[in-house]
Amino acid sequence: MSLLSPYPAIGLNGAVVAVTGGARGIGRATAALFTAHGAAVTIGDLDEAAAKSTADEIGCSAVVLDVSSRESVEAFLAASGPVDILVNNAGIMPLGSFLDEPDNISTAQINVNFWGPIHGMRAALPGMIERRRGHIVNIASLAAKMPTPGGAVYGATKHAVLGLSTSVRAEVAELGVSVSAVMPSLVHTDLGSGASLPGPLSLEPEDVARAVVDTVRHRRAETVLPRWLGSAVDMTQLLPGGVVDTILRVGGLGERGLAAGNSAERAEYRRRVAGQAERS
Ligand SMILES: NC(=O)c1ccc[n+]([C@@H]2O[C@H](COP(=O)([O-])OP(=O)(O)OC[C@H]3O[C@@H](n4cnc5c(N)ncnc54)[C@H](O)[C@@H]3O)[C@@H](O)[C@H]2O)c1
């Protein structure tokens, strides 16, 4: 523990790390980076085949996982070992207008995006607190900080994840365990396919992975990505609503919002999420 941090340091080499939704996208890049630093990583994913092939490629372990089920999350963490670092990353973003979104798609987003981190933290924290060593990263989104027309329920789940993270962080801070929220702008993954934002606002999964791994060192409560956007977003909280609406319109996030179009990749992603919602 340093004078500046209430948290016992966690060295990456040999750390036990669990990453949800690790088969692809941000989870995959994060698992690969922790593995490259010498951590013992387990990824969990609903897509068992993809998880196993990702694990083979990056040299970590994989188990099937549904983050919306507490039992499944507990089994995942039991398979991972005594976790030092849990990354609650699994998420879905179907997109579409609020009024057109079927209830089962809204429910699936709440169950995966919000209940996932709740189950993850409730399952991992007791052991971390007992060992007085642990760090949790919740992957929220820039959508946690601003309106998300075209993804209203998605944005609401991410606001909820941020609120959950900062509150749980305060509850466990004195117990040697930290909780950080990472809030990326648009990332080039299946989930983000078809959506577009101006170039400087877009990220690669590896950019997010670096920021996640960095939280183990600095343990900040909130990280907006790209980093330069963080203060700009905080400033909008001080502006009158009309100015914020104008900024959203100019940034291409007006009424059209996060429309993702009908590319083949987007259609495939929509099919996957619809199937997931029907089965749950
Ligand atoms: N891509 C973006 O633009 C972006 C931006 C901000 C935040 N995020 C967040 O980052 C996280 C990862 O997103 P991504 O872009 O890498 O998505 P992705 O679709 O590329 O990967 C997500 C992975 O999670 C898995 N998954 C879905 N539901 C699951 C469940 N119930 N249990 C276990 N695994 C499940 C999927 O099978 C998939 O492998 C999400 O929480 C997302 O909301 C993404």
The ligand as an SDF file (V2000), in Angstrom:
LIG
                    3D

 44 48  0  0  0  0  0  0  0  0999 V2000
  -18.1770   -1.3880  -28.8060 N   0  0  0  0  0  0  0  0  0  0  0  0
  -18.5200   -0.1920  -28.3160 C   0  0  0  0  0  0  0  0  0  0  0  0
  -18.7230    0.7830  -29.0680 O   0  0  0  0  0  0  0  0  0  0  0  0
  -18.6370    0.0130  -26.8250 C   0  0  0  0  0  0  0  0  0  0  0  0
  -18.5970    1.3210  -26.3190 C   0  0  0  0  0  0  0  0  0  0  0  0
  -18.7290    1.5180  -24.9580 C   0  0  0  0  0  0  0  0  0  0  0  0
  -18.9070    0.4480  -24.1140 C   0  0  0  0  0  0  0  0  0  0  0  0
  -18.9310   -0.8070  -24.6160 N   0  0  0  0  0  0  0  0  0  0  0  0
  -19.1500   -1.9100  -23.6890 C   0  0  0  0  0  0  0  0  0  0  0  0
  -18.0380   -2.7760  -23.7320 O   0  0  0  0  0  0  0  0  0  0  0  0
  -18.4470   -4.0890  -23.3880 C   0  0  0  0  0  0  0  0  0  0  0  0
  -17.9310   -5.0740  -24.4300 C   0  0  0  0  0  0  0  0  0  0  0  0
  -18.4710   -4.7180  -25.6740 O   0  0  0  0  0  0  0  0  0  0  0  0
  -17.8420   -5.1540  -27.0810 P   0  0  0  0  0  0  0  0  0  0  0  0
  -17.9460   -3.9880  -27.9580 O   0  0  0  0  0  0  0  0  0  0  0  0
  -16.5230   -5.8000  -26.8890 O   0  0  0  0  0  0  0  0  0  0  0  0
  -18.9440   -6.2310  -27.5390 O   0  0  0  0  0  0  0  0  0  0  0  0
  -18.8220   -7.5750  -28.4170 P   0  0  0  0  0  0  0  0  0  0  0  0
  -20.1970   -7.8790  -28.8760 O   0  0  0  0  0  0  0  0  0  0  0  0
  -17.7160   -7.4680  -29.3930 O   0  0  0  0  0  0  0  0  0  0  0  0
  -18.3780   -8.6580  -27.3050 O   0  0  0  0  0  0  0  0  0  0  0  0
  -19.1870   -8.9090  -26.1910 C   0  0  0  0  0  0  0  0  0  0  0  0
  -19.0260  -10.3460  -25.7450 C   0  0  0  0  0  0  0  0  0  0  0  0
  -19.9240  -10.5390  -24.6330 O   0  0  0  0  0  0  0  0  0  0  0  0
  -20.5510  -11.8030  -24.7910 C   0  0  0  0  0  0  0  0  0  0  0  0
  -21.8240  -11.8310  -24.0600 N   0  0  0  0  0  0  0  0  0  0  0  0
  -23.0030  -11.2660  -24.4050 C   0  0  0  0  0  0  0  0  0  0  0  0
  -23.9440  -11.5680  -23.5010 N   0  0  0  0  0  0  0  0  0  0  0  0
  -23.3530  -12.3400  -22.5530 C   0  0  0  0  0  0  0  0  0  0  0  0
  -23.8060  -12.9600  -21.3760 C   0  0  0  0  0  0  0  0  0  0  0  0
  -25.0950  -12.8970  -20.9950 N   0  0  0  0  0  0  0  0  0  0  0  0
  -22.9210  -13.6600  -20.6180 N   0  0  0  0  0  0  0  0  0  0  0  0
  -21.6300  -13.7610  -21.0270 C   0  0  0  0  0  0  0  0  0  0  0  0
  -21.1460  -13.2240  -22.1540 N   0  0  0  0  0  0  0  0  0  0  0  0
  -21.9980  -12.5050  -22.9030 C   0  0  0  0  0  0  0  0  0  0  0  0
  -20.7430  -11.9640  -26.2950 C   0  0  0  0  0  0  0  0  0  0  0  0
  -20.9160  -13.3270  -26.6520 O   0  0  0  0  0  0  0  0  0  0  0  0
  -19.4410  -11.3680  -26.8280 C   0  0  0  0  0  0  0  0  0  0  0  0
  -18.4400  -12.3500  -26.9880 O   0  0  0  0  0  0  0  0  0  0  0  0
  -19.9770   -4.0480  -23.2820 C   0  0  0  0  0  0  0  0  0  0  0  0
  -20.3480   -3.9460  -21.9250 O   0  0  0  0  0  0  0  0  0  0  0  0
  -20.3260   -2.7900  -24.0340 C   0  0  0  0  0  0  0  0  0  0  0  0
  -21.5540   -2.2380  -23.6000 O   0  0  0  0  0  0  0  0  0  0  0  0
  -18.7850   -1.0570  -25.9560 C   0  0  0  0  0  0  0  0  0  0  0  0
  1  2  1  0
  2  3  2  0
  2  4  1  0
  4  5  1  0
  4 44  2  0
  5  6  2  0
  6  7  1  0
  7  8  2  0
  8  9  1  0
  8 44  1  0
  9 10  1  0
  9 42  1  0
 10 11  1  0
 11 12  1  0
 11 40  1  0
 12 13  1  0
 13 14  1  0
 14 15  2  0
 14 16  1  0
 14 17  1  0
 17 18  1  0
 18 19  2  0
 18 20  1  0
 18 21  1  0
 21 22  1  0
 22 23  1  0
 23 24  1  0
 23 38  1  0
 24 25  1  0
 25 26  1  0
 25 36  1  0
 26 27  1  0
 26 35  1  0
 27 28  2  0
 28 29  1  0
 29 30  1  0
 29 35  2  0
 30 31  1  0
 30 32  2  0
 32 33  1  0
 33 34  2  0
 34 35  1  0
 36 37  1  0
 36 38  1  0
 38 39  1  0
 40 41  1  0
 40 42  1  0
 42 43  1  0
M  CHG  2   8   1  16  -1
M  END
$$$$
